[in-house]
C-alpha cells in the first residue's frame, strides 16, 4: 500500500487544458532541429526538402495516432481514464527480451536528447554572455583547477565562431556561468510533474512564436537573393536531421495521461503538427533564399553577424531558452514516469537517472566531439524506430490481441452452448487488452461511437495495412540512411 501511494504521488493529475496541450505539442515539435532547416533546403533542394518535411510530418502524426489507439486498447483505459506510459504498452505487447531492449533504447534516446539540450543550452548561454558582456567565466575542473574567463570583445560578431565551436572554453571541463544558469532553472522543474510545468510550456510557446516572426521579418528585410536548387545532390544526408524535428511522439502518452478529459486528442495533435509543418517549410525555404549557409553554419550562427538586426539577434539568443531549456525538464519527467510506472526503480532512483544523471553526463561531455558522435548515431539508430516504427507496431499488436481475445471468447461461448466444460482460455491480467465494443455495462455501449480510432475515416483493415506500410517504409529508409553514413565514413 505504501508503495502504491508513492507511485500515485509520482504523477500529475488530469488537468492540462487545450492551450496547455497545444503549447506542449507545439514546443516538442518545433524544437532545436529548426536551426538546421536552412541547411536541409540548401543541400537537399527545395523539392526534396519539402517532401521530406511533409512526408515525415504526416507519418509522425499517424504514428502518434497509432500510439494513442494502442493506449486505448489497454484494459480500463478505453477513455484514457487511467495512466498508461509508452513503455507500459511495450511491456504488455512485446516478449520480455524485446521489451527490455525497447526500454533501453527508449531511455538512451531520451537521455541523449536531454544531454544534448543541456550542453547546447549551456554553450549558447555562455556565447550570449560573451556577446553581451564581453566575457564569460567559470571554474575549470580539468585539466587545471583554476578560475578562468574567456572574452570576445563584447559585440555580436564574435558569437559566430563561438556558436559554431563546441564551447567558448575549448576542450576544458568548465563549470561555467552559462551551465549554472541553465541548471538553476531546469533542474528544479525536472522534479515537478508534467501538469505542474504547463505554464512554462505556454510561456515558451509564445516566446518561440515571437522568435519565428522575428526571423521571418529578418529574412524579408535581407531579401531573397540566393538561389536554392529544386533538387540537391545528397538528400539522404538530411533525412536524420529532418526526422529529428518529429521526435515528439514518445512524449505524447505522458501528455494524454494528464490532459483534461474533454480535450480532443486528434484536434490537439493535428492542430499543432500541421502549423509546425508549414512553419518548417517556410522557415527553411525562405531562410535558405535569404541567407548564405554552409554545412556547419546553422541558423543561429548565420543570424549572429553584424548585418543582423537587433531584434533578430535578441530572438536568436532567446531561442535556446525557448526551445531547449524548456524541453529539458520534459525529458526528465517522461523518463521518470516510465521508470516508476514500469517498476524499474524507486522514485528516488528514478529522479537520479532522469534529473541528476543527465547533468553529470552533460558536464563531462561539454568539451570534445563525443557528444556530437553520440547524438548523430543515436538519432539515426533510435529516432525513426522509436518514434515512427514502434507506435505502428504496438497498434498492430493491440489489434491482433483484441482479435485473438474475441476468437477465444467465441470458442468458450460455443463450448458452453454445447454443454461442454471448457473454461476461458483468457488471462486478462496478462494481456490487459480489451475489445472496446465488449462492455458489460449497458450504459457504456451507448458510447461505442466515441471510442478512439487512429484514423476515423479508415476501416480497421486499411489502418492496419497502413501501419505495416509505415513500418516497412521507415525500416528500409533507416537502413538506407545508416548504410549511407557508413559509405561516407
Residue pairs with C-beta under 8 A, 6 or more apart in sequence:
6 346
6 347
7 340
7 341
7 347
10 193
10 336
10 337
10 340
10 347
10 350
11 83
11 193
11 257
11 258
11 337
11 340
11 341
12 193
12 194
12 195
12 196
12 257
12 258
13 193
13 195
13 258
14 195
14 257
14 258
14 259
14 260
14 261
15 195
15 258
15 260
16 24
16 194
16 195
16 198
16 255
16 258
16 259
16 260
16 263
17 259
17 260
17 263
18 260
18 263
18 268
19 202
20 195
20 198
20 199
20 201
20 202
21 255
21 259
21 263
21 268
22 205
22 268
22 271
22 272
23 198
23 201
23 202
23 204
23 205
23 206
24 194
24 198
24 201
24 251
24 255
24 330
25 248
25 252
25 255
25 268
25 269
25 272
25 273
26 205
26 208
26 272
26 275
26 276
27 201
27 204
27 205
27 208
27 322
27 323
27 326
27 327
28 248
28 251
28 327
28 330
29 245
29 246
29 248
29 272
29 273
29 276
30 208
30 212
30 245
30 276
30 279
30 280
30 323
31 245
31 248
31 323
31 324
31 327
32 116
32 117
32 120
32 320
32 323
32 324
32 327
33 241
33 242
33 244
33 245
34 245
34 279
34 280
34 283
34 299
34 323
35 298
35 299
35 300
35 319
36 241
36 298
36 299
37 49
37 245
37 280
37 283
37 284
37 287
37 299
38 283
38 284
38 287
38 288
38 291
38 293
38 298
38 299
38 302
39 238
39 241
39 293
39 295
39 297
39 298
40 49
40 52
40 53
40 238
40 241
40 242
40 284
41 49
41 228
41 284
41 285
41 287
41 288
42 228
42 232
42 288
42 293
43 232
43 233
43 234
43 235
43 237
43 238
43 295
44 52
44 232
44 234
44 235
44 237
44 238
45 228
45 229
45 230
45 231
45 232
45 235
46 228
46 229
46 230
46 285
46 288
47 230
47 231
48 231
48 232
48 235
48 238
49 232
49 235
49 238
49 242
49 284
49 285
50 281
50 285
52 235
52 238
52 239
52 242
53 242
53 245
53 277
53 280
53 281
53 284
54 277
54 281
56 242
56 243
56 245
56 246
56 388
57 246
57 273
57 276
57 277
57 280
58 277
59 246
59 388
59 470
59 474
60 246
60 248
60 249
60 273
60 387
60 388
61 269
61 270
61 273
62 392
62 454
62 455
62 466
62 470
63 249
63 387
63 388
63 391
63 392
63 470
64 248
64 249
64 252
64 269
64 273
64 391
65 266
65 269
65 454
65 455
66 391
66 392
66 394
66 395
66 454
66 467
67 86
67 89
67 249
67 252
67 253
67 391
67 394
67 395
68 252
68 253
68 256
68 265
68 452
68 454
69 395
69 398
69 452
69 453
69 454
70 89
70 93
70 391
70 394
70 395
70 397
70 398
71 77
71 80
71 84
71 89
71 253
71 256
72 78
72 79
72 80
72 436
72 451
72 452
73 398
73 399
73 401
73 402
73 433
73 434
73 436
74 82
74 84
74 88
74 89
74 92
74 432
74 433
74 434
75 428
75 432
75 433
75 434
76 82
76 434
77 84
78 434
78 436
78 451
78 452
79 261
79 447
79 450
80 256
80 257
80 259
80 261
80 265
80 452
81 261
83 257
83 341
84 253
84 257
85 253
85 254
85 257
85 334
85 337
85 338
85 341
85 342
86 106
86 250
86 252
86 253
86 254
86 338
87 99
87 102
87 103
87 106
87 338
87 341
87 342
88 338
88 341
88 342
89 253
89 394
89 398
90 98
90 99
90 102
90 103
90 106
90 390
90 394
91 99
91 103
91 342
92 431
92 432
92 433
93 394
93 397
93 398
93 401
94 102
94 397
102 390
103 338
103 342
103 344
105 382
105 385
105 386
106 250
106 338
106 386
107 335
107 338
107 339
107 353
108 378
108 382
109 247
109 250
109 378
109 382
109 383
109 386
110 250
110 331
110 334
110 335
111 331
111 335
111 357
111 358
111 361
112 374
112 375
112 378
112 379
112 382
113 247
113 331
114 328
114 331
114 332
114 335
114 358
115 358
115 361
115 362
115 365
115 371
116 371
116 375
117 324
117 325
117 327
117 328
117 331
118 182
118 186
118 328
118 358
118 359
118 362
119 362
119 365
119 366
119 371
120 320
120 324
121 178
121 182
121 186
121 320
121 321
121 324
121 325
121 328
122 176
122 178
122 179
122 182
122 362
122 366
123 163
123 166
123 167
123 168
123 178
123 366
124 163
124 178
124 300
124 317
124 320
124 324
125 177
125 178
125 179
125 181
125 182
125 320
125 321
126 136
126 138
126 162
126 167
126 168
126 169
126 176
126 177
126 178
126 179
127 136
127 159
127 162
127 163
127 168
127 178
128 159
128 178
128 317
129 135
129 136
129 177
129 178
130 136
130 150
130 151
130 152
130 158
130 159
130 162
130 168
131 152
131 154
131 155
131 156
131 158
131 159
131 162
131 304
131 317
132 154
133 154
134 151
134 152
134 153
134 154
135 149
135 150
135 151
135 152
136 149
136 150
136 151
136 168
136 176
136 177
136 178
137 147
137 148
137 149
137 150
137 176
137 177
138 147
138 148
138 149
138 169
138 174
138 175
138 176
138 177
138 179
139 146
139 147
139 148
139 174
139 175
140 146
140 147
140 148
140 169
140 172
140 173
140 174
141 173
141 174
141 175
142 172
142 173
143 172
144 172
148 169
148 172
148 174
150 168
150 169
152 158
152 159
152 162
152 168
155 306
156 304
156 305
156 306
156 308
156 313
157 304
157 305
157 306
159 304
160 301
160 304
160 305
162 168
162 304
163 300
163 301
163 304
164 296
164 297
164 301
166 366
166 367
166 368
166 369
166 372
167 174
167 366
167 367
169 176
169 366
169 367
170 367
171 367
171 368
172 367
173 363
173 364
173 366
173 367
174 366
175 363
179 363
179 366
182 325
182 328
183 359
185 325
186 325
186 328
186 329
187 355
187 359
189 197
189 200
189 328
189 329
190 328
190 329
190 332
190 333
190 336
190 351
190 354
190 355
191 351
191 355
192 329
192 333
193 258
193 333
194 254
194 255
194 257
194 258
194 330
194 333
194 334
194 337
195 258
197 329
197 330
197 333
200 326
200 329
201 326
201 330
203 326
204 321
204 322
204 323
204 326
207 318
207 321
207 322
208 319
208 322
208 323
210 315
211 315
211 316
211 318
211 319
211 322
212 279
212 283
214 311
214 312
214 314
214 315
215 283
215 287
215 299
215 303
215 312
215 315
215 316
216 282
216 283
216 286
217 311
217 312
218 290
218 303
218 308
218 309
218 311
218 312
219 286
219 287
219 289
219 290
219 291
220 286
220 290
221 309
222 290
222 291
222 307
223 290
224 286
224 289
224 290
225 289
225 290
226 288
226 289
226 290
226 291
226 292
227 289
228 285
228 288
228 289
232 238
236 480
236 481
236 484
237 484
237 488
239 477
239 481
240 376
240 379
240 380
240 383
240 481
243 379
243 383
243 384
243 387
243 388
244 379
244 383
245 280
246 387
246 388
247 379
247 383
247 386
247 387
248 387
249 386
249 387
249 388
249 391
250 334
250 386
250 387
251 330
251 334
252 269
254 333
254 334
254 337
256 265
257 337
259 265
259 268
265 452
266 456
287 299
291 299
291 302
291 303
292 302
293 302
299 316
300 316
300 319
300 320
303 312
303 313
303 315
303 316
304 313
304 316
308 316
328 358
331 354
331 358
332 354
332 355
332 358
333 354
335 350
335 353
335 354
336 347
336 350
336 351
336 353
336 354
336 355
338 344
339 345
339 349
339 350
339 353
339 354
340 346
340 347
340 350
344 350
345 353
365 371
365 374
377 485
380 478
380 481
380 482
380 485
381 482
384 474
384 477
384 478
385 474
385 475
385 478
388 470
388 474
389 470
389 471
389 474
389 475
389 478
392 467
392 468
392 470
392 471
393 467
393 471
395 454
395 463
395 464
395 467
396 464
396 467
396 468
396 471
398 433
399 460
399 464
401 431
401 433
402 433
402 434
402 435
402 436
405 426
405 431
405 433
405 434
405 435
406 435
406 438
408 424
408 425
408 426
409 424
409 426
409 438
411 422
411 425
412 422
412 423
412 424
412 425
412 426
415 421
415 422
416 422
428 434
436 448
436 451
437 445
437 448
437 451
439 445
439 448
453 463
454 463
455 462
455 463
455 466
458 466
